[in-house]
Amino acid sequence: MTKRNARTGIIIGSSILVLIALAYAFWPRAVMVDMGVAADAPMTVTIDEEAKTRVKDAYVVSAPINGRLQRVEVEAGDIVTGGETVVASMKPLNPAALDIRTREQARAAVAAAEAALQVAHGDVERANADKSLADNNLVRAKALRRNGTISQASLDSAEQAARTANAALNIARATISMREADLANARASLITFTNGSVKKNGSQSSGTDNGDTIAITAPVSGRILQVIQKSETSLAAGSPILEIGNVSNDLEVVAELLSTDAVQVSAGDRVIIDNWGGPYPLNGVVDRVEPWGFTKYSALGVEEQRVNVIIKFVDPLEKRQSLGHGYRVETRIVIWESKKTLTIPASALFRLKDGWAVFRVEGSRARLTPVEIGHNNGVKAQILSGLNPGDKLVLYPGASLNDGTRVTQREIE
């Protein structure tokens, strides 16, 4: 009997231990979660976008004529004075090359011009002879008229003949000038791109100087931003050569915002300019939001409507001396800010029907709490109602978390 009771006690004790072990194994344990706190703190809402600097009034120096640009000696970054510093120089274009037929036609034109000049010289000699004869006749007519041998009409005829002969001589001499010009024009048609001048005798002389050099001066004072055309080359009128701007006084920032973000920005909004390479962020203010949007494709090929927002610097020049034209910066445009408001980590929020909710920690239990939020910048959210300062919240709530679930703080390793 004693052995039977002892065996029964062992069985009962073992059963109790098994039941305790099973209860411990399957007993609901507290869920380990990250926690945050609702607190009164300053908060800002910004629109963040990459941007670049630019000179507000940049001047592009272009070729004033069709000509041959000489090698540009100035370099990017050089300081220039408006109206004084010569930044480039040009010469007239070389003549076009002549094919065989064109060259022979030009030589024939030269020969014809030379012959016409010889004819003109012959006309001058004839006019000189006619004038000499008319002058001699006039002298004799005057003498005969004094003696009364000839009438006044004969003397008038002699005077008219002398004047006519003199006019013919002047015309012949003028014709020589015309024929010389025609000859020079014909000789000029023989000049090719390898020849710079023609001698008076019609032979061609080698050379490269085919005209006076045209000096191009800087239109404004400032610094050379970039040299577009460095080497010597032939340019058409209006071709860009270099760009000049005042980096010190005219530098601004242009940010290409999505049109949905641009409508929230107004002139005068504060801007934080960061990640520009300096040790501290710079301050700026929105100067204007351009009214014209344009289409731009993202890196993933998505079509976006963008709007240029122009930002001017507020900090003195000494804080941003190293910035230049076309530099990359990051802008944070402040569209709302408060020095003190009730905020929670944005990671504590989740959707509940048409509103928002959080899990507030009471003791060791998570309590489902609907909240009304205001502004949300992705890091912090403004709470208008539903929470009090100091309330503990579950961050990154999972789908397994329900109202009343036991929770415990996850230890940070």
C-alpha positions in Angstrom: 0.0 0.0 0.0 2.8 2.3 0.8 4.5 1.6 -2.5 1.3 2.2 -4.4 0.8 5.6 -2.7 4.4 6.6 -3.3 4.1 5.7 -7.0 0.8 7.7 -7.2 2.5 10.7 -5.6 5.4 10.5 -8.1 3.0 10.4 -11.1 0.9 13.3 -9.8 4.0 15.4 -9.1 5.4 14.7 -12.6 2.1 15.6 -14.1 2.1 18.9 -12.2 5.6 19.7 -13.4 4.7 18.9 -17.0 1.6 21.1 -16.8 3.7 24.0 -15.3 6.3 23.6 -18.1 3.6 23.6 -20.8 1.9 26.6 -19.3 5.1 28.5 -19.1 6.0 27.5 -22.7 2.6 28.6 -24.2 1.9 31.6 -21.9 1.7 34.9 -23.9 4.9 36.8 -23.6 5.4 40.6 -23.9 6.2 41.8 -27.4 9.6 43.6 -27.7 9.1 46.9 -29.4 10.9 50.2 -30.0 9.4 53.1 -28.1 9.3 56.9 -28.5 7.8 59.8 -26.5 5.4 62.6 -27.4 7.1 65.9 -26.5 6.8 69.6 -27.0 9.5 70.6 -29.4 10.3 72.9 -32.3 9.2 71.6 -35.7 9.7 72.7 -39.3 8.2 71.4 -42.6 10.5 71.7 -45.6 10.6 70.8 -49.3 13.9 69.3 -50.0 15.4 69.4 -53.5 18.8 69.4 -55.2 19.7 72.7 -56.8 22.6 74.5 -58.5 24.0 78.0 -58.3 24.1 80.4 -61.3 25.1 83.9 -62.0 21.9 86.0 -62.4 23.2 88.1 -65.3 25.7 86.1 -67.3 26.9 87.7 -70.5 27.9 85.5 -73.5 30.5 87.2 -75.6 29.9 86.2 -79.3 31.6 86.8 -82.6 30.5 90.2 -84.0 31.2 89.3 -87.6 31.9 86.3 -89.8 35.6 85.9 -89.3 38.6 84.0 -88.0 38.9 83.9 -84.2 42.5 84.1 -82.9 43.4 81.8 -80.0 41.8 83.0 -76.8 44.4 83.7 -74.2 42.2 84.4 -71.2 41.3 81.6 -68.8 38.2 80.7 -66.8 38.3 82.6 -63.5 40.3 85.6 -64.9 39.0 89.0 -63.7 38.1 91.4 -66.5 37.1 95.1 -66.6 34.1 96.1 -68.8 35.1 98.0 -71.9 38.8 97.7 -71.2 40.0 94.1 -71.0 40.5 92.5 -74.5 39.1 88.9 -74.1 39.4 87.8 -77.8 40.3 89.1 -81.2 39.2 88.3 -84.7 40.3 88.8 -88.3 38.2 88.7 -91.5 37.7 85.3 -93.1 40.1 84.1 -95.7 38.8 84.0 -99.3 37.3 80.8 -100.7 39.5 78.4 -102.6 39.4 78.7 -106.4 38.7 75.8 -108.7 40.5 75.7 -112.1 37.7 77.2 -114.1 37.1 80.1 -111.7 40.8 80.8 -111.6 41.0 81.0 -115.4 38.0 83.2 -115.6 39.5 85.5 -113.0 42.8 85.7 -115.0 40.8 86.4 -118.2 39.0 89.2 -116.3 42.4 90.6 -115.3 43.6 90.6 -118.9 40.5 92.3 -120.0 40.8 95.0 -117.3 44.5 95.6 -118.3 43.5 96.0 -121.9 40.7 98.4 -121.0 43.2 100.4 -119.0 45.5 100.7 -122.0 42.5 101.9 -124.1 41.8 104.5 -121.4 45.4 105.7 -121.6 45.1 106.0 -125.3 41.9 108.1 -124.9 43.8 110.4 -122.5 46.5 111.0 -125.1 43.9 111.7 -127.8 42.1 114.1 -125.5 45.3 115.8 -124.7 46.0 116.3 -128.5 42.5 117.6 -129.1 42.8 120.0 -126.1 46.1 121.4 -127.4 44.6 121.9 -130.9 41.5 123.6 -129.4 43.7 125.9 -127.2 45.9 127.0 -130.1 42.8 127.7 -132.2 41.3 129.8 -129.4 44.6 131.8 -129.1 44.5 132.6 -132.9 40.8 133.4 -132.8 41.3 135.9 -130.1 44.1 137.6 -132.0 42.0 137.7 -135.2 39.1 139.1 -133.3 41.1 142.0 -131.9 42.1 142.8 -135.5 38.5 142.5 -136.6 39.3 139.8 -139.1 36.7 137.3 -137.7 33.3 137.7 -136.2 32.3 137.3 -132.5 30.5 134.1 -133.4 33.7 132.5 -134.7 35.4 133.4 -131.4 32.6 131.9 -129.4 32.9 128.7 -131.4 36.6 128.5 -130.7 36.0 129.0 -127.0 33.3 126.2 -127.0 35.7 123.9 -128.7 38.4 124.5 -126.1 36.0 123.9 -123.2 34.7 120.7 -124.9 38.3 119.4 -125.4 39.1 120.1 -121.8 36.0 118.3 -120.6 36.9 115.3 -122.8 40.4 115.2 -121.2 38.9 115.2 -117.7 36.5 112.3 -118.7 39.5 110.3 -120.2 41.5 110.8 -117.0 38.5 109.7 -114.9 38.1 106.7 -117.1 41.7 105.7 -116.2 40.7 105.7 -112.5 37.7 103.5 -113.3 39.8 101.1 -115.3 42.4 100.9 -112.6 39.7 100.0 -110.1 38.3 97.4 -112.4 41.8 95.9 -112.7 42.3 95.8 -108.9 38.9 94.1 -108.6 39.8 91.5 -111.2 43.1 90.8 -109.4 41.4 90.5 -106.1 39.3 87.7 -107.5 42.5 85.7 -107.8 43.1 85.7 -104.1 42.5 82.3 -102.4 42.5 81.1 -98.8 46.3 80.5 -99.0 47.1 84.0 -100.3 46.7 87.1 -98.2 47.5 89.9 -100.7 48.0 90.7 -104.4 50.9 92.8 -105.7 50.2 95.7 -108.0 51.7 93.9 -110.9 49.1 91.1 -110.4 51.3 88.5 -108.9 50.2 86.9 -105.6 52.2 87.0 -102.4 51.9 84.4 -99.6 50.9 85.5 -96.2 48.1 85.1 -93.6 47.3 88.8 -92.7 44.2 89.5 -94.8 42.8 92.4 -92.7 42.9 94.4 -89.5 42.5 92.6 -86.2 39.2 93.3 -84.5 39.6 93.5 -80.7 36.7 92.2 -78.6 36.5 93.7 -75.1 34.6 92.5 -72.1 31.0 93.9 -72.0 30.9 94.0 -68.1 33.3 93.8 -65.2 33.5 90.4 -63.5 35.1 87.0 -64.0 35.3 84.7 -66.9 32.9 81.8 -66.2 33.9 79.6 -69.1 35.7 79.7 -72.3 33.4 78.1 -74.9 35.8 78.4 -77.9 39.5 78.3 -77.0 41.3 77.4 -80.2 41.7 79.5 -83.4 38.9 78.8 -85.8 36.5 80.3 -88.2 33.2 81.5 -86.7 29.9 82.8 -88.0 28.6 86.0 -86.6 26.8 85.4 -83.3 28.8 82.2 -82.4 29.5 82.1 -78.6 33.1 82.5 -77.5 33.1 82.9 -73.8 30.8 83.7 -70.8 31.4 86.5 -68.2 29.6 87.1 -65.0 29.9 88.7 -61.5 30.1 85.7 -59.2 30.5 87.9 -56.1 27.3 89.9 -56.4 25.0 88.2 -58.8 25.2 84.6 -57.6 21.8 82.9 -56.9 20.4 79.4 -56.5 17.8 77.8 -58.8 15.9 74.7 -57.6 13.7 72.7 -60.0 10.7 71.7 -57.8 7.9 69.4 -58.7 4.9 71.6 -59.6 2.9 70.0 -56.7 5.6 71.2 -54.3 6.1 74.6 -56.0 2.5 75.6 -55.3 3.3 75.5 -51.6 6.3 77.8 -51.9 6.0 81.6 -51.7 8.4 84.5 -52.2 10.0 85.3 -48.9 10.1 81.7 -47.5 13.2 80.9 -45.6 15.7 78.5 -47.2 18.4 76.3 -45.7 21.2 75.7 -48.2 23.2 72.6 -47.2 25.7 70.1 -48.5 27.5 72.6 -50.6 30.9 71.7 -49.4 31.3 74.2 -46.6 31.5 73.5 -42.9 28.0 74.9 -42.1 24.7 75.5 -43.9 24.0 78.8 -45.6 20.8 80.9 -45.3 18.7 82.0 -48.2 15.2 83.3 -49.1 12.9 82.5 -52.0 13.1 85.4 -54.5 10.5 84.2 -56.9 8.6 81.2 -58.2 8.6 81.2 -62.0 5.0 80.9 -63.5 6.2 78.6 -66.3 6.5 74.8 -65.8 8.5 72.5 -68.0 8.7 68.7 -68.6 11.6 66.8 -67.3 12.4 63.1 -67.1 13.7 61.5 -63.9 16.5 59.0 -63.7 13.9 56.3 -63.9 12.3 57.7 -67.0 9.3 59.2 -65.2 7.8 62.3 -66.8 7.6 65.1 -64.3 6.5 68.7 -64.4 9.1 71.0 -62.8 9.1 74.6 -61.9 12.2 76.8 -61.3 12.3 78.4 -57.9 14.9 81.2 -57.6 16.7 81.6 -54.2 18.9 84.5 -53.2 21.6 84.3 -50.5 21.2 86.1 -47.2 24.6 85.4 -45.7 27.5 87.8 -46.5 29.9 87.0 -49.3 32.7 86.0 -46.8 30.8 82.8 -45.9 30.4 81.6 -49.5 33.4 82.9 -51.3 34.3 79.4 -52.6 30.9 79.0 -54.4 30.9 79.5 -58.2 28.6 79.3 -61.2 26.9 75.9 -61.7 27.8 74.4 -58.3 25.6 71.7 -56.8 23.8 72.4 -53.5 20.9 71.0 -51.5 18.0 73.3 -50.5 15.4 72.9 -47.8 12.6 75.4 -48.3 10.7 76.0 -45.1 7.0 76.2 -45.8 5.9 75.9 -42.1 7.6 76.1 -38.7 6.8 76.3 -35.0 9.1 77.0 -32.1 7.0 74.8 -29.8 4.3 72.2 -30.6 3.4 68.7 -29.6 5.3 66.2 -31.8 5.7 62.5 -32.0 8.0 60.4 -34.2 6.3 59.9 -37.6 7.2 56.2 -37.4 4.6 55.7 -34.6 1.7 56.6 -36.9 -0.4 54.2 -38.9 -3.7 54.4 -40.8 -7.0 53.6 -38.9 -10.0 53.8 -41.3 -10.0 57.4 -42.5 -7.8 58.7 -39.8 -4.5 58.1 -38.0 -3.8 56.2 -34.8 -0.9 55.2 -32.5 -0.3 52.5 -29.8 0.2 54.3 -26.5 2.0 52.4 -23.8 0.1 52.2 -20.5 2.1 50.2 -17.9 3.1 47.2 -20.0 0.1 47.2 -22.3 -0.3 48.8 -25.8 -3.5 50.8 -26.1 -4.9 51.7 -29.5 -5.3 55.5 -29.5 -6.8 57.5 -32.5 -5.0 60.9 -33.0 -5.5 64.0 -35.1 -2.3 65.1 -36.8 -1.3 68.4 -38.3 1.9 68.9 -40.2 4.2 65.9 -41.0 7.7 66.3 -42.3 8.4 62.5 -42.5 10.5 62.6 -39.3 8.1 64.2 -36.9 4.4 64.7 -36.9 2.4 67.4 -35.2 -0.3 66.2 -32.8 -3.5 68.3 -32.6 -5.4 66.0 -30.2 -5.3 62.5 -28.7 -2.0 62.6 -26.8 -0.3 64.5 -24.0 3.4 65.4 -23.6 5.3 62.5 -22.1 3.1 59.7 -23.5 5.1 56.6 -24.5 4.5 55.3 -28.0 5.2 52.1 -30.0 7.4 52.8 -33.0 7.1 50.8 -36.2 4.0 48.9 -34.9 3.6 45.5 -36.6 0.5 43.8 -37.8 0.5 41.4 -34.9 0.2 44.2 -32.4 -3.3 44.7 -31.0 -5.1 46.8 -28.4 -4.0 45.4 -24.9 -1.0 43.5 -26.1 1.8 43.3 -23.5 4.9 45.1 -24.7 8.4 45.7 -23.4 11.2 48.0 -24.5 13.6 46.4 -26.9 17.1 46.6 -25.6 19.6 48.6 -27.7 22.7 46.6 -28.3 
